[in-house]
């Protein structure tokens, strides 16, 4: 009997270790994906502002990336626009350390020559290079990368103030809300019904209006140098599995 009991405990211990490892692995992958999407969003945002990229360019970019990396997921035209939206929604509150733009990261460039300027613009941002504004650091610094990209987009689209956004990030991370649960909480205005907690957020965080996506201007030029800057299909597939 004791042997059976020990075996049962061993199963539980191994199960716990496996689940813990899976959670840590998923968390790591999620961080990397968010950083990738933030990097891509930053790149697209700057191209739209400086080089007047339009909707046609985004469509071409998505098509060419799919051709370069068959099976690539997440980089549809809509996905790319959401990456830009994600970056622009946080760029006033998330700082990228200067060192991040001075160092060149290793990107998949075996079969392509990329100008230093473009390479510098698209280097992947490390989590160590991300800094939240002092107001937000203690509130979401440890929670931000625990949410999936879909969670982030959903709550950004459904909230009107930074205080609301912070509240839902905290709750989603600590209560392990699924995307369905988050949508339910947003629909039921959980933040507004949270009473004093809501008021405390309003006192410490300015109620800034969220940034929207500005009107695109049409262009047909797609810099070839951008091709190949995203991880190869096999690597990306492993990240998404």
MODELLER restraints for C-alpha pairs under 7 A, 6 or more apart:
rsr = mdl.restraints
at = mdl.atoms
rsr.add(forms.Gaussian(group=physical.xy_distance, feature=features.Distance(at['CA:27:A'], at['CA:146:A']), mean=6.35, stdev=0.5))
rsr.add(forms.Gaussian(group=physical.xy_distance, feature=features.Distance(at['CA:29:A'], at['CA:239:A']), mean=6.17, stdev=0.5))
rsr.add(forms.Gaussian(group=physical.xy_distance, feature=features.Distance(at['CA:30:A'], at['CA:145:A']), mean=6.98, stdev=0.5))
rsr.add(forms.Gaussian(group=physical.xy_distance, feature=features.Distance(at['CA:30:A'], at['CA:148:A']), mean=6.37, stdev=0.5))
rsr.add(forms.Gaussian(group=physical.xy_distance, feature=features.Distance(at['CA:31:A'], at['CA:145:A']), mean=5.35, stdev=0.5))
rsr.add(forms.Gaussian(group=physical.xy_distance, feature=features.Distance(at['CA:34:A'], at['CA:149:A']), mean=6.35, stdev=0.5))
rsr.add(forms.Gaussian(group=physical.xy_distance, feature=features.Distance(at['CA:35:A'], at['CA:125:A']), mean=6.16, stdev=0.5))
rsr.add(forms.Gaussian(group=physical.xy_distance, feature=features.Distance(at['CA:36:A'], at['CA:124:A']), mean=6.27, stdev=0.5))
rsr.add(forms.Gaussian(group=physical.xy_distance, feature=features.Distance(at['CA:37:A'], at['CA:83:A']), mean=5.41, stdev=0.5))
rsr.add(forms.Gaussian(group=physical.xy_distance, feature=features.Distance(at['CA:38:A'], at['CA:83:A']), mean=6.32, stdev=0.5))
rsr.add(forms.Gaussian(group=physical.xy_distance, feature=features.Distance(at['CA:38:A'], at['CA:86:A']), mean=6.82, stdev=0.5))
rsr.add(forms.Gaussian(group=physical.xy_distance, feature=features.Distance(at['CA:38:A'], at['CA:87:A']), mean=5.41, stdev=0.5))
rsr.add(forms.Gaussian(group=physical.xy_distance, feature=features.Distance(at['CA:39:A'], at['CA:122:A']), mean=6.59, stdev=0.5))
rsr.add(forms.Gaussian(group=physical.xy_distance, feature=features.Distance(at['CA:39:A'], at['CA:124:A']), mean=5.95, stdev=0.5))
rsr.add(forms.Gaussian(group=physical.xy_distance, feature=features.Distance(at['CA:39:A'], at['CA:125:A']), mean=6.25, stdev=0.5))
rsr.add(forms.Gaussian(group=physical.xy_distance, feature=features.Distance(at['CA:40:A'], at['CA:83:A']), mean=6.49, stdev=0.5))
rsr.add(forms.Gaussian(group=physical.xy_distance, feature=features.Distance(at['CA:41:A'], at['CA:83:A']), mean=4.35, stdev=0.5))
rsr.add(forms.Gaussian(group=physical.xy_distance, feature=features.Distance(at['CA:41:A'], at['CA:84:A']), mean=3.71, stdev=0.5))
rsr.add(forms.Gaussian(group=physical.xy_distance, feature=features.Distance(at['CA:41:A'], at['CA:86:A']), mean=6.77, stdev=0.5))
rsr.add(forms.Gaussian(group=physical.xy_distance, feature=features.Distance(at['CA:41:A'], at['CA:87:A']), mean=5.24, stdev=0.5))
rsr.add(forms.Gaussian(group=physical.xy_distance, feature=features.Distance(at['CA:42:A'], at['CA:84:A']), mean=6.35, stdev=0.5))
rsr.add(forms.Gaussian(group=physical.xy_distance, feature=features.Distance(at['CA:42:A'], at['CA:87:A']), mean=5.80, stdev=0.5))
rsr.add(forms.Gaussian(group=physical.xy_distance, feature=features.Distance(at['CA:43:A'], at['CA:121:A']), mean=6.24, stdev=0.5))
rsr.add(forms.Gaussian(group=physical.xy_distance, feature=features.Distance(at['CA:43:A'], at['CA:122:A']), mean=6.18, stdev=0.5))
rsr.add(forms.Gaussian(group=physical.xy_distance, feature=features.Distance(at['CA:44:A'], at['CA:84:A']), mean=6.10, stdev=0.5))
rsr.add(forms.Gaussian(group=physical.xy_distance, feature=features.Distance(at['CA:45:A'], at['CA:84:A']), mean=5.64, stdev=0.5))
rsr.add(forms.Gaussian(group=physical.xy_distance, feature=features.Distance(at['CA:47:A'], at['CA:53:A']), mean=5.96, stdev=0.5))
rsr.add(forms.Gaussian(group=physical.xy_distance, feature=features.Distance(at['CA:48:A'], at['CA:54:A']), mean=6.72, stdev=0.5))
rsr.add(forms.Gaussian(group=physical.xy_distance, feature=features.Distance(at['CA:52:A'], at['CA:217:A']), mean=6.41, stdev=0.5))
rsr.add(forms.Gaussian(group=physical.xy_distance, feature=features.Distance(at['CA:53:A'], at['CA:217:A']), mean=6.50, stdev=0.5))
rsr.add(forms.Gaussian(group=physical.xy_distance, feature=features.Distance(at['CA:53:A'], at['CA:218:A']), mean=6.90, stdev=0.5))
rsr.add(forms.Gaussian(group=physical.xy_distance, feature=features.Distance(at['CA:53:A'], at['CA:219:A']), mean=5.89, stdev=0.5))
rsr.add(forms.Gaussian(group=physical.xy_distance, feature=features.Distance(at['CA:54:A'], at['CA:216:A']), mean=4.70, stdev=0.5))
rsr.add(forms.Gaussian(group=physical.xy_distance, feature=features.Distance(at['CA:54:A'], at['CA:217:A']), mean=4.25, stdev=0.5))
rsr.add(forms.Gaussian(group=physical.xy_distance, feature=features.Distance(at['CA:54:A'], at['CA:218:A']), mean=4.26, stdev=0.5))
rsr.add(forms.Gaussian(group=physical.xy_distance, feature=features.Distance(at['CA:54:A'], at['CA:219:A']), mean=5.19, stdev=0.5))
rsr.add(forms.Gaussian(group=physical.xy_distance, feature=features.Distance(at['CA:55:A'], at['CA:216:A']), mean=5.65, stdev=0.5))
rsr.add(forms.Gaussian(group=physical.xy_distance, feature=features.Distance(at['CA:55:A'], at['CA:217:A']), mean=6.67, stdev=0.5))
rsr.add(forms.Gaussian(group=physical.xy_distance, feature=features.Distance(at['CA:55:A'], at['CA:218:A']), mean=5.89, stdev=0.5))
rsr.add(forms.Gaussian(group=physical.xy_distance, feature=features.Distance(at['CA:56:A'], at['CA:218:A']), mean=5.88, stdev=0.5))
rsr.add(forms.Gaussian(group=physical.xy_distance, feature=features.Distance(at['CA:56:A'], at['CA:219:A']), mean=5.91, stdev=0.5))
rsr.add(forms.Gaussian(group=physical.xy_distance, feature=features.Distance(at['CA:56:A'], at['CA:220:A']), mean=5.99, stdev=0.5))
rsr.add(forms.Gaussian(group=physical.xy_distance, feature=features.Distance(at['CA:57:A'], at['CA:219:A']), mean=5.89, stdev=0.5))
rsr.add(forms.Gaussian(group=physical.xy_distance, feature=features.Distance(at['CA:57:A'], at['CA:220:A']), mean=5.56, stdev=0.5))
rsr.add(forms.Gaussian(group=physical.xy_distance, feature=features.Distance(at['CA:57:A'], at['CA:221:A']), mean=6.43, stdev=0.5))
rsr.add(forms.Gaussian(group=physical.xy_distance, feature=features.Distance(at['CA:57:A'], at['CA:222:A']), mean=6.03, stdev=0.5))
rsr.add(forms.Gaussian(group=physical.xy_distance, feature=features.Distance(at['CA:58:A'], at['CA:77:A']), mean=5.89, stdev=0.5))
rsr.add(forms.Gaussian(group=physical.xy_distance, feature=features.Distance(at['CA:59:A'], at['CA:77:A']), mean=5.25, stdev=0.5))
rsr.add(forms.Gaussian(group=physical.xy_distance, feature=features.Distance(at['CA:60:A'], at['CA:222:A']), mean=6.96, stdev=0.5))
rsr.add(forms.Gaussian(group=physical.xy_distance, feature=features.Distance(at['CA:61:A'], at['CA:222:A']), mean=6.75, stdev=0.5))
rsr.add(forms.Gaussian(group=physical.xy_distance, feature=features.Distance(at['CA:62:A'], at['CA:75:A']), mean=5.97, stdev=0.5))
rsr.add(forms.Gaussian(group=physical.xy_distance, feature=features.Distance(at['CA:62:A'], at['CA:76:A']), mean=5.34, stdev=0.5))
rsr.add(forms.Gaussian(group=physical.xy_distance, feature=features.Distance(at['CA:62:A'], at['CA:77:A']), mean=5.39, stdev=0.5))
rsr.add(forms.Gaussian(group=physical.xy_distance, feature=features.Distance(at['CA:65:A'], at['CA:227:A']), mean=6.48, stdev=0.5))
rsr.add(forms.Gaussian(group=physical.xy_distance, feature=features.Distance(at['CA:66:A'], at['CA:72:A']), mean=5.97, stdev=0.5))
rsr.add(forms.Gaussian(group=physical.xy_distance, feature=features.Distance(at['CA:69:A'], at['CA:232:A']), mean=6.40, stdev=0.5))
rsr.add(forms.Gaussian(group=physical.xy_distance, feature=features.Distance(at['CA:69:A'], at['CA:233:A']), mean=5.16, stdev=0.5))
rsr.add(forms.Gaussian(group=physical.xy_distance, feature=features.Distance(at['CA:70:A'], at['CA:233:A']), mean=6.52, stdev=0.5))
rsr.add(forms.Gaussian(group=physical.xy_distance, feature=features.Distance(at['CA:71:A'], at['CA:233:A']), mean=6.55, stdev=0.5))
rsr.add(forms.Gaussian(group=physical.xy_distance, feature=features.Distance(at['CA:72:A'], at['CA:233:A']), mean=5.93, stdev=0.5))
rsr.add(forms.Gaussian(group=physical.xy_distance, feature=features.Distance(at['CA:85:A'], at['CA:213:A']), mean=6.30, stdev=0.5))
rsr.add(forms.Gaussian(group=physical.xy_distance, feature=features.Distance(at['CA:86:A'], at['CA:153:A']), mean=6.75, stdev=0.5))
rsr.add(forms.Gaussian(group=physical.xy_distance, feature=features.Distance(at['CA:88:A'], at['CA:211:A']), mean=6.66, stdev=0.5))
rsr.add(forms.Gaussian(group=physical.xy_distance, feature=features.Distance(at['CA:89:A'], at['CA:210:A']), mean=6.33, stdev=0.5))
rsr.add(forms.Gaussian(group=physical.xy_distance, feature=features.Distance(at['CA:89:A'], at['CA:211:A']), mean=5.41, stdev=0.5))
rsr.add(forms.Gaussian(group=physical.xy_distance, feature=features.Distance(at['CA:93:A'], at['CA:132:A']), mean=5.90, stdev=0.5))
rsr.add(forms.Gaussian(group=physical.xy_distance, feature=features.Distance(at['CA:93:A'], at['CA:133:A']), mean=5.23, stdev=0.5))
rsr.add(forms.Gaussian(group=physical.xy_distance, feature=features.Distance(at['CA:94:A'], at['CA:130:A']), mean=6.67, stdev=0.5))
rsr.add(forms.Gaussian(group=physical.xy_distance, feature=features.Distance(at['CA:94:A'], at['CA:131:A']), mean=5.64, stdev=0.5))
rsr.add(forms.Gaussian(group=physical.xy_distance, feature=features.Distance(at['CA:94:A'], at['CA:132:A']), mean=4.57, stdev=0.5))
rsr.add(forms.Gaussian(group=physical.xy_distance, feature=features.Distance(at['CA:94:A'], at['CA:133:A']), mean=6.11, stdev=0.5))
rsr.add(forms.Gaussian(group=physical.xy_distance, feature=features.Distance(at['CA:95:A'], at['CA:130:A']), mean=5.90, stdev=0.5))
rsr.add(forms.Gaussian(group=physical.xy_distance, feature=features.Distance(at['CA:95:A'], at['CA:131:A']), mean=4.94, stdev=0.5))
rsr.add(forms.Gaussian(group=physical.xy_distance, feature=features.Distance(at['CA:95:A'], at['CA:132:A']), mean=6.07, stdev=0.5))
rsr.add(forms.Gaussian(group=physical.xy_distance, feature=features.Distance(at['CA:96:A'], at['CA:129:A']), mean=5.57, stdev=0.5))
rsr.add(forms.Gaussian(group=physical.xy_distance, feature=features.Distance(at['CA:96:A'], at['CA:130:A']), mean=5.06, stdev=0.5))
rsr.add(forms.Gaussian(group=physical.xy_distance, feature=features.Distance(at['CA:96:A'], at['CA:131:A']), mean=6.28, stdev=0.5))
rsr.add(forms.Gaussian(group=physical.xy_distance, feature=features.Distance(at['CA:97:A'], at['CA:129:A']), mean=5.16, stdev=0.5))
rsr.add(forms.Gaussian(group=physical.xy_distance, feature=features.Distance(at['CA:97:A'], at['CA:130:A']), mean=6.57, stdev=0.5))
rsr.add(forms.Gaussian(group=physical.xy_distance, feature=features.Distance(at['CA:100:A'], at['CA:125:A']), mean=6.59, stdev=0.5))
rsr.add(forms.Gaussian(group=physical.xy_distance, feature=features.Distance(at['CA:100:A'], at['CA:129:A']), mean=6.03, stdev=0.5))
rsr.add(forms.Gaussian(group=physical.xy_distance, feature=features.Distance(at['CA:101:A'], at['CA:120:A']), mean=6.36, stdev=0.5))
rsr.add(forms.Gaussian(group=physical.xy_distance, feature=features.Distance(at['CA:104:A'], at['CA:120:A']), mean=6.24, stdev=0.5))
rsr.add(forms.Gaussian(group=physical.xy_distance, feature=features.Distance(at['CA:104:A'], at['CA:123:A']), mean=6.47, stdev=0.5))
rsr.add(forms.Gaussian(group=physical.xy_distance, feature=features.Distance(at['CA:105:A'], at['CA:123:A']), mean=5.57, stdev=0.5))
rsr.add(forms.Gaussian(group=physical.xy_distance, feature=features.Distance(at['CA:105:A'], at['CA:124:A']), mean=6.67, stdev=0.5))
rsr.add(forms.Gaussian(group=physical.xy_distance, feature=features.Distance(at['CA:107:A'], at['CA:229:A']), mean=6.28, stdev=0.5))
rsr.add(forms.Gaussian(group=physical.xy_distance, feature=features.Distance(at['CA:108:A'], at['CA:228:A']), mean=6.43, stdev=0.5))
rsr.add(forms.Gaussian(group=physical.xy_distance, feature=features.Distance(at['CA:108:A'], at['CA:229:A']), mean=6.10, stdev=0.5))
rsr.add(forms.Gaussian(group=physical.xy_distance, feature=features.Distance(at['CA:108:A'], at['CA:231:A']), mean=6.24, stdev=0.5))
rsr.add(forms.Gaussian(group=physical.xy_distance, feature=features.Distance(at['CA:109:A'], at['CA:228:A']), mean=6.52, stdev=0.5))
rsr.add(forms.Gaussian(group=physical.xy_distance, feature=features.Distance(at['CA:109:A'], at['CA:229:A']), mean=6.97, stdev=0.5))
rsr.add(forms.Gaussian(group=physical.xy_distance, feature=features.Distance(at['CA:114:A'], at['CA:225:A']), mean=5.52, stdev=0.5))
rsr.add(forms.Gaussian(group=physical.xy_distance, feature=features.Distance(at['CA:132:A'], at['CA:141:A']), mean=6.75, stdev=0.5))
rsr.add(forms.Gaussian(group=physical.xy_distance, feature=features.Distance(at['CA:135:A'], at['CA:205:A']), mean=6.84, stdev=0.5))
rsr.add(forms.Gaussian(group=physical.xy_distance, feature=features.Distance(at['CA:140:A'], at['CA:166:A']), mean=6.64, stdev=0.5))
rsr.add(forms.Gaussian(group=physical.xy_distance, feature=features.Distance(at['CA:140:A'], at['CA:170:A']), mean=6.51, stdev=0.5))
rsr.add(forms.Gaussian(group=physical.xy_distance, feature=features.Distance(at['CA:143:A'], at['CA:169:A']), mean=6.72, stdev=0.5))
rsr.add(forms.Gaussian(group=physical.xy_distance, feature=features.Distance(at['CA:143:A'], at['CA:170:A']), mean=6.30, stdev=0.5))
rsr.add(forms.Gaussian(group=physical.xy_distance, feature=features.Distance(at['CA:143:A'], at['CA:173:A']), mean=5.76, stdev=0.5))
rsr.add(forms.Gaussian(group=physical.xy_distance, feature=features.Distance(at['CA:144:A'], at['CA:169:A']), mean=6.69, stdev=0.5))
rsr.add(forms.Gaussian(group=physical.xy_distance, feature=features.Distance(at['CA:146:A'], at['CA:173:A']), mean=6.00, stdev=0.5))
rsr.add(forms.Gaussian(group=physical.xy_distance, feature=features.Distance(at['CA:147:A'], at['CA:173:A']), mean=6.44, stdev=0.5))
rsr.add(forms.Gaussian(group=physical.xy_distance, feature=features.Distance(at['CA:151:A'], at['CA:179:A']), mean=5.89, stdev=0.5))
rsr.add(forms.Gaussian(group=physical.xy_distance, feature=features.Distance(at['CA:155:A'], at['CA:165:A']), mean=6.51, stdev=0.5))
rsr.add(forms.Gaussian(group=physical.xy_distance, feature=features.Distance(at['CA:156:A'], at['CA:165:A']), mean=6.67, stdev=0.5))
rsr.add(forms.Gaussian(group=physical.xy_distance, feature=features.Distance(at['CA:158:A'], at['CA:186:A']), mean=6.85, stdev=0.5))
rsr.add(forms.Gaussian(group=physical.xy_distance, feature=features.Distance(at['CA:159:A'], at['CA:165:A']), mean=6.25, stdev=0.5))
rsr.add(forms.Gaussian(group=physical.xy_distance, feature=features.Distance(at['CA:160:A'], at['CA:209:A']), mean=5.97, stdev=0.5))
rsr.add(forms.Gaussian(group=physical.xy_distance, feature=features.Distance(at['CA:160:A'], at['CA:210:A']), mean=6.02, stdev=0.5))
rsr.add(forms.Gaussian(group=physical.xy_distance, feature=features.Distance(at['CA:161:A'], at['CA:207:A']), mean=4.88, stdev=0.5))
rsr.add(forms.Gaussian(group=physical.xy_distance, feature=features.Distance(at['CA:161:A'], at['CA:208:A']), mean=5.51, stdev=0.5))
rsr.add(forms.Gaussian(group=physical.xy_distance, feature=features.Distance(at['CA:161:A'], at['CA:209:A']), mean=5.59, stdev=0.5))
rsr.add(forms.Gaussian(group=physical.xy_distance, feature=features.Distance(at['CA:161:A'], at['CA:210:A']), mean=6.40, stdev=0.5))
rsr.add(forms.Gaussian(group=physical.xy_distance, feature=features.Distance(at['CA:162:A'], at['CA:205:A']), mean=6.92, stdev=0.5))
rsr.add(forms.Gaussian(group=physical.xy_distance, feature=features.Distance(at['CA:162:A'], at['CA:206:A']), mean=6.94, stdev=0.5))
rsr.add(forms.Gaussian(group=physical.xy_distance, feature=features.Distance(at['CA:162:A'], at['CA:207:A']), mean=5.59, stdev=0.5))
rsr.add(forms.Gaussian(group=physical.xy_distance, feature=features.Distance(at['CA:162:A'], at['CA:208:A']), mean=5.90, stdev=0.5))
rsr.add(forms.Gaussian(group=physical.xy_distance, feature=features.Distance(at['CA:163:A'], at['CA:201:A']), mean=5.47, stdev=0.5))
rsr.add(forms.Gaussian(group=physical.xy_distance, feature=features.Distance(at['CA:163:A'], at['CA:202:A']), mean=6.01, stdev=0.5))
rsr.add(forms.Gaussian(group=physical.xy_distance, feature=features.Distance(at['CA:163:A'], at['CA:205:A']), mean=5.77, stdev=0.5))
rsr.add(forms.Gaussian(group=physical.xy_distance, feature=features.Distance(at['CA:163:A'], at['CA:207:A']), mean=6.25, stdev=0.5))
rsr.add(forms.Gaussian(group=physical.xy_distance, feature=features.Distance(at['CA:164:A'], at['CA:191:A']), mean=6.29, stdev=0.5))
rsr.add(forms.Gaussian(group=physical.xy_distance, feature=features.Distance(at['CA:167:A'], at['CA:191:A']), mean=6.80, stdev=0.5))
rsr.add(forms.Gaussian(group=physical.xy_distance, feature=features.Distance(at['CA:172:A'], at['CA:182:A']), mean=6.93, stdev=0.5))
rsr.add(forms.Gaussian(group=physical.xy_distance, feature=features.Distance(at['CA:191:A'], at['CA:198:A']), mean=6.13, stdev=0.5))
rsr.add(forms.Gaussian(group=physical.xy_distance, feature=features.Distance(at['CA:192:A'], at['CA:198:A']), mean=6.48, stdev=0.5))
